[in-house]
Amino acid sequence: MIEGLFQPVHLLLILIIATLVFGPKKLPELGRNLGQGIRGFRDAVKNAKKGASADDSHASKDPAVPTPGTSLPSRVATGRGNS
């Protein structure tokens, strides 16, 4: 159903309508701005993924968070802190 959604005739019709609505002088600017927005979004997603993986690597080195196979100190395990 979705495979034949955008055929060349449909894309041509969309381009004609866009030209009528925005005018031929404005279309290159709109395309450029759309491309910059998509590029910025990709960069943000890429940076977020890098940040998340960096946070994961730091989280495993945090002494307050035990790694699998290690035990908690007795005062933390029993709930008896410094209070």
C-alpha positions as CSV (number, residue, x, y, z in Angstrom):
1,M,0.0,0.0,0.0
2,I,2.8,2.5,0.9
3,E,5.1,1.2,-1.8
4,G,3.3,3.1,-4.6
5,L,2.5,6.1,-2.5
6,F,4.9,8.6,-4.1
7,Q,5.1,8.0,-7.8
8,P,6.9,10.5,-10.1
9,V,3.6,12.0,-11.1
10,H,2.7,12.7,-7.5
11,L,6.1,14.3,-6.9
12,L,5.7,16.5,-10.0
13,L,2.3,17.6,-8.8
14,I,3.7,18.5,-5.4
15,L,6.5,20.5,-7.0
16,I,4.0,22.4,-9.2
17,I,1.8,23.2,-6.2
18,A,4.8,24.4,-4.2
19,T,5.9,26.6,-7.1
20,L,2.5,28.2,-7.2
21,V,2.3,28.7,-3.5
22,F,5.8,30.0,-2.7
23,G,7.0,31.2,-6.1
24,P,10.0,30.2,-8.1
25,K,12.4,32.6,-6.3
26,K,11.6,31.3,-2.8
27,L,11.9,27.6,-3.5
28,P,15.7,27.4,-3.5
29,E,15.8,29.2,-0.2
30,L,13.2,26.9,1.3
31,G,15.1,23.8,0.1
32,R,18.3,25.1,1.5
33,N,16.7,25.9,4.9
34,L,15.1,22.4,5.0
35,G,18.4,20.8,4.2
36,Q,20.2,22.7,7.0
37,G,17.4,21.8,9.4
38,I,17.7,18.1,8.6
39,R,21.5,18.3,8.9
40,G,21.2,20.0,12.2
41,F,18.8,17.3,13.4
42,R,21.1,14.5,12.3
43,D,24.1,16.2,14.1
44,A,22.0,16.6,17.3
45,V,21.0,12.9,17.2
46,K,24.5,11.8,16.6
47,N,25.8,14.0,19.5
48,A,23.1,12.7,21.7
49,K,24.1,9.1,20.9
50,K,27.7,9.9,21.6
51,G,26.7,11.6,24.9
52,A,24.6,8.6,25.9
53,S,27.4,6.1,25.3
54,A,29.9,8.4,27.2
55,D,27.4,8.6,30.1
56,D,27.1,4.8,30.1
57,S,30.9,4.4,30.3
58,H,31.1,6.9,33.1
59,A,28.3,5.2,35.0
60,S,30.1,1.9,35.2
61,K,33.1,3.7,36.8
62,D,31.0,5.5,39.5
63,P,32.0,4.0,42.9
64,A,28.4,4.5,44.2
65,V,27.0,2.2,41.6
66,P,28.2,-1.4,42.2
67,T,29.2,-3.4,39.2
68,P,27.8,-6.9,38.7
69,G,29.5,-9.4,41.0
70,T,30.5,-6.9,43.7
71,S,28.8,-6.4,47.0
72,L,27.6,-3.2,48.7
73,P,29.2,-2.0,51.9
74,S,27.4,-3.2,54.9
75,R,26.0,0.2,55.9
76,V,24.5,0.7,52.5
77,A,23.2,-2.8,52.2
78,T,21.4,-2.6,55.5
79,G,20.1,0.9,55.0
80,R,22.0,2.3,58.0
81,G,23.8,5.3,56.6
82,N,25.6,8.0,58.5
83,S,22.3,9.4,60.0
